[in-house]
Amino acid sequence: MIDIQTLRRIYRHNKTVAVVGLSANWYRPSYFAAKYLQDHGYRVIPVTPTYTEVLGERCYARLEDVPEPVDVVNLFQRPENVPPHVEAAIRIGAKVVWMQLGIVNEPAAQQARAAGLEVVMDRCIKIEYARLFGGLSFVGVNTRLISSKRPLWVPY
């Protein structure tokens, strides 16, 4: 299991996120998460062959088509579709593979770790950010963080 300090470090040092499976429909979780990241200073790169543009960003059909370095590959894909995207993340030199809520593929995660990538599975990139930096508690959601100390790094 990944710890809080590791998640904070991932958010702090990795600002370019390729979202594989990003939808242009505002009501889809991928759109909501990507928009949230954009609103919090992250560069979001849509990776989907379905659209030409999402959230004002040009879409790419494959990770290998992205013309700039990618820090985090955020996967909105079924678990059985994860391995080729992990292989692509390794090829392009990504630092982190992030599988969204409900997505667990341990063999792909082991492959990514063996190649030196960090892996986050079965967690939402938006929810974790909000949980760690204060965006959930106002609605009564249990953030599982209780501390009298301020975080070492505040994102704003």
N, C-alpha and C positions, 0 to 999 in steps of 0.2 A: 504494500500500500504506500502511496506517495504522501509525504508529509507536507505540512503547511508551509514551512520555509522553502521547500523545493518548489512548490506551486508559486509562491511569491517571486522567487528567483526567475522562474520561467516567464512570468508576466513582465518582470522588470527588464530582462535582457533580450527578449524576443518580440520584436515589434511588427514583423511582417508575417501575416497569417494567410496561407492558401486554404480556402474553404472548399473542399471537394464535395460536390453535391449541393451547392448553394442554389436555392430556389429564388425566383424573382417574385414569388407570391408573398406578400407582407405577412400573411397569417401562418406561414410555415416556420417551424423552429429554426431552420438554418438561416432564414432571412433575419429573424429577430435577433439571433445570436451575433450574426455578422454586423448588423446595424449597430448593436450595442458596442461591439468592439471598435467600430469606426468612430462612434461618438465618444469613445474613451481613448482616442489617440493612436489606434492601431491601423496599420495599412492592411486592408483586406483585399485579397486577390481571389476572384471567383474562378473555380475550376469546374466547369460544366459544359458539355457540348450543346446543351439545350438552348442557351441564350447567347447573345452577342455582348450584352451589358447588364449588370446587376449592381445596384447601389452606386451608380455613376462610375463603375470600374469595368474595364474590358474583361470579358470572359475568355478563358483558355480551355481547350478541349481536354488537355492532359497536363499533368504537372511538369513534364519535360518541355512543354511549350512556353512556360512562364519565363520571360526574358530577364528576370532579376532574381537575386538571392531570396530564398524563402526560409524563414526561421522555424515556423510551426506549420505542420500539415494537419488541419482539422478535418476529420472524416465524418461526414454524414452519409454513411454507407452501411449496408447490411454486413454483419460479421463475415459472411462467406465471400463478400466482395472486397474485403480489406487487404489481403495479401498483395495484389498487384500495386495498390497505392502505397503500401509500405515499401515495396521494392523501388518504386519511383521516387519516394521520399529519400531513400538511401542514395539513389543515383544523383539526385539534384543537390545533395549535401545539406538537407534540412537538419535541424538540431533536435526537433521534438515531433513526435507523432501523437496526436490527441484524438482519441476515439470518443465520440459523444455518448450520452446516456444510453444504456442498453446495448452498447457495442463492445463486445469482448471477443478477442481473437488472440489467445495466448501464444500459439505458434508464430503468428505475425509479430507479436510484441517481442518475443524472444529473438526473432530475426533482427528487429530494429535495435534492440539493446546490444546484440552482438556486433552490430555495425557502429555502435557508439551513440545512438540516438536515445533521448529520454522518451519514455512512454507514459501516457496518461490514458486510462481506459475507464469506460462506464461513468464518465463525469461530463457535465456540460461546461464548456469554456466560459459561457456567460454567467451561469449560476455560481461557479467557483469564484470568478472575479468579484461578483457582487457579495458573496459570502465573506471573502477575505478582506474586502475593502469597504464594507458597510452598506451595500445596496439592498440587502434583504431584510434586515431586522426591523425596519419601520412598519412592516405589515405583519409582524408577529411570527415570522418563520424562524425556527430554531436553527441558528447558524453553526451550532456546535463549537463556537469559539467564545470562551469566557476568559476575559483578561482585563486587568486593571492597567495594563501597559499599552501604549500606543504602538502600532506597527512600526518597524524600523524604516519602512518605505511607504510613503503615501503617494498614490498615483497622480494626484493633481498638483 
